[in-house]
Amino acid sequence: MGYKDQIDLLKLPEHVAIIMDGNGRWAKGKGKLRIFGHHNGVLSVRDVVEGAGEIGVKYLTLYTFSAENWNRPSFEVTAIMELLVSTINKEIKKLMQNNVRLNAIGDLNMLPGKCHKELLGAIEKTSANTGLVLTLALSYSSRREIMQAAKNIAAKVERGELKADDINEDVFAQNLYTANMPDPELLIRTSGEYRISNYLLWQIAYAELYFTNKLWPDFRKEDLFEAILDYQKRERRFGKTSEQVN
């Protein structure tokens, strides 16, 4: 019996976030350039999105390009941006067929003009879809997101739109990039690294963390199903005791 057959569809995590790590090491292990790993990582994205849609996950958020990634060699950054544009163009038809709504978070104005335009166009084309919400975290930094949220709230207080005493967790969350999404309940990281890497730091406060040694280009929907099955075996207490939860 495969992992998919063992999953309780009534206890799915509503939102799964993934740190897609290991493309470069995967390529290096095969004697190839790092971009070769990024190209093959696209196949994993396609398979995992399909798998998430199959079982009914509502939100899937992928750490696609961090704000710190701009510091990589310029030829690699350029290649990744070109790959992003070509991938969006190739996948838009399949996204429409599978009722997937594309979304993006991060400092999107940092993206090259053509990349930004293609991304916004794809988001608009899929905006009426009602299935899986696929969010790409691009030029994303969680610390910057939190800092910007604090600035937005401070500005509202200065304008008299908000009182300091009115600021609570809900107000703060509504000023984050993810304002219209539930917090992730499961965070997956590939490649055997045990770091969060400045990803959704506010949102994953109570997420279950799942680490796998598989490099991202080797990760497939069956690996996603295995992670979800592991998630379903855990006891989520949110500060309570086992007796209270049960």
C-alpha positions in Angstrom: 0.0 0.0 0.0 1.4 3.4 -1.0 1.6 6.4 1.3 -1.3 8.1 -0.5 -3.7 5.2 0.3 -2.8 5.5 4.0 -3.6 9.3 4.3 -6.7 10.3 6.2 -8.3 12.8 3.8 -10.3 14.3 6.6 -7.2 15.3 8.5 -5.1 16.9 5.8 -3.0 20.0 6.6 -4.8 22.8 4.9 -1.5 24.6 4.1 1.8 23.0 3.3 5.0 25.0 2.9 8.2 23.7 1.4 11.8 24.8 1.4 13.0 23.3 -1.9 16.7 22.8 -1.2 19.4 20.8 -2.9 19.2 21.7 -6.6 22.9 22.8 -6.8 24.2 19.8 -4.9 22.2 17.4 -7.0 23.7 18.9 -10.2 27.2 18.9 -8.7 26.9 15.3 -7.8 26.2 14.6 -11.5 29.1 16.7 -12.7 26.7 19.3 -14.1 26.3 23.1 -13.6 24.0 24.2 -10.8 21.3 25.4 -13.3 21.0 21.8 -14.4 19.6 21.1 -10.9 17.2 24.0 -11.1 15.8 22.7 -14.4 15.2 19.3 -12.9 13.8 20.9 -9.8 10.9 22.1 -12.0 9.9 18.5 -12.6 9.6 18.1 -8.8 7.5 21.2 -8.5 5.2 19.9 -11.2 4.8 16.5 -9.6 4.3 17.8 -6.1 1.7 20.4 -7.2 -0.1 17.6 -8.9 0.0 15.4 -5.8 -1.2 18.1 -3.5 -4.1 18.7 -5.8 -4.9 15.0 -6.0 -5.5 14.6 -2.2 -7.1 18.0 -1.6 -4.5 20.2 0.0 -5.8 23.8 -0.3 -2.6 25.8 -0.1 0.9 25.0 -1.2 3.7 27.6 -0.7 7.1 27.0 -2.2 10.3 28.9 -1.3 11.4 29.6 -4.8 13.9 32.4 -4.5 15.0 34.2 -1.3 16.0 37.8 -1.0 19.5 36.5 -0.1 19.7 34.6 -3.4 20.3 37.8 -5.3 23.8 37.6 -3.8 24.6 34.4 -5.9 26.7 34.7 -9.1 25.0 36.9 -11.6 24.9 34.2 -14.3 23.1 31.8 -12.0 20.5 34.5 -11.0 19.9 35.4 -14.6 19.5 31.7 -15.5 17.0 31.2 -12.7 15.0 34.2 -13.7 14.9 33.0 -17.3 13.9 29.5 -16.1 11.1 31.1 -14.1 9.7 32.9 -17.1 9.8 29.9 -19.4 8.3 27.6 -16.7 5.4 30.0 -16.1 4.7 30.1 -19.8 4.9 26.3 -20.1 2.8 25.5 -17.1 0.0 28.0 -17.4 -2.1 25.7 -19.5 -1.8 22.9 -17.0 -2.6 25.2 -14.1 -5.8 26.2 -15.8 -6.7 22.5 -16.5 -6.1 21.6 -12.9 -8.0 24.6 -11.5 -4.8 25.8 -9.7 -4.7 29.5 -8.7 -1.2 31.0 -8.8 -0.1 33.5 -6.2 3.3 35.1 -5.2 4.7 36.7 -2.1 7.9 38.7 -1.5 9.5 41.8 -2.9 8.2 41.2 -6.4 9.4 44.6 -7.6 12.9 43.2 -7.4 12.2 40.8 -10.2 13.4 41.6 -13.8 10.8 43.4 -15.8 9.9 40.5 -18.1 9.8 38.0 -15.2 7.5 40.3 -13.2 5.2 40.9 -16.1 4.9 37.1 -16.9 4.3 36.3 -13.3 1.5 39.0 -12.8 -0.1 37.8 -16.1 -0.2 34.2 -14.9 -1.6 35.3 -11.5 -4.3 37.2 -13.3 -5.2 34.3 -15.7 -5.6 31.9 -12.9 -7.3 34.2 -10.5 -10.8 32.7 -11.0 -9.6 29.1 -10.3 -11.0 27.6 -7.2 -8.7 24.7 -6.5 -5.2 24.5 -5.0 -3.6 27.9 -4.3 0.0 27.6 -5.4 2.1 30.4 -3.9 5.7 31.1 -5.0 7.9 32.9 -2.4 10.1 35.1 -4.7 12.7 37.6 -3.6 11.3 36.7 -0.2 12.7 37.4 3.3 10.6 36.8 6.3 12.4 39.3 8.4 11.8 42.0 5.8 8.1 40.9 5.6 7.8 41.3 9.4 9.6 44.6 9.4 7.4 45.9 6.6 4.3 44.8 8.5 5.5 46.8 11.5 6.0 49.9 9.3 2.6 49.5 7.8 0.9 49.3 11.2 3.0 52.3 12.5 1.9 54.4 9.5 -1.7 53.5 10.2 -1.3 54.6 13.8 0.3 57.9 12.7 -2.6 58.5 10.3 -5.1 57.9 13.1 -6.5 54.8 11.4 -5.5 52.5 14.2 -4.8 52.8 17.9 -1.8 51.2 19.5 -4.1 49.3 21.9 -5.9 47.8 18.9 -2.7 46.0 17.7 -2.9 42.3 18.3 -1.8 39.1 16.5 -4.7 39.2 14.0 -4.0 42.8 13.1 -0.3 42.1 12.6 -1.0 39.0 10.5 -3.3 41.0 8.2 -0.3 43.2 7.3 1.8 40.3 6.2 2.1 39.0 2.6 0.1 36.0 3.6 -2.9 38.0 5.0 -5.4 36.0 2.9 -4.0 32.5 3.7 -4.1 30.3 6.8 -0.8 29.6 8.5 1.1 26.5 7.3 0.4 23.4 9.4 3.3 21.5 7.8 6.7 22.8 6.7 8.9 20.4 4.7 12.6 21.0 4.0 14.6 18.8 1.6 18.3 18.1 1.3 19.1 17.2 4.9 19.5 20.7 6.2 17.9 21.6 9.5 17.3 25.3 9.1 14.3 27.6 8.5 16.3 30.0 6.4 14.3 33.1 7.0 11.1 31.5 5.7 7.6 32.3 7.0 9.0 32.9 10.5 5.7 34.4 11.9 3.4 32.0 10.1 5.1 28.7 11.2 4.9 29.3 14.9 2.9 26.1 15.4 3.7 24.3 12.1 5.0 20.7 12.2 8.5 20.5 10.8 9.5 17.7 8.5 13.1 17.2 7.2 14.2 14.8 4.5 17.6 14.0 3.2 16.3 13.9 -0.4 17.6 16.6 -2.6 14.8 18.6 -4.2 15.1 17.2 -7.8 14.6 13.7 -6.4 11.5 14.7 -4.3 8.2 13.5 -5.8 4.5 13.4 -4.8 5.0 10.1 -3.0 7.5 11.9 -0.8 4.9 14.6 -0.1 2.4 11.9 0.8 5.0 10.3 3.2 5.5 13.7 4.9 1.7 14.2 5.2 1.3 10.8 6.7 4.0 11.5 9.2 2.2 14.8 10.1 -1.0 12.9 10.7 0.7 10.6 13.2 1.8 13.5 15.4 -0.1 15.0 18.3 -0.6 18.7 17.9 -1.2 20.2 21.4 -0.7 24.0 20.9 0.5 24.4 24.5 -2.1 22.1 26.0 -1.5 18.7 27.6 -2.2 15.4 25.8 -5.1 14.8 28.1 -6.7 18.1 27.1 -6.3 17.4 23.4 -7.7 13.9 23.6 
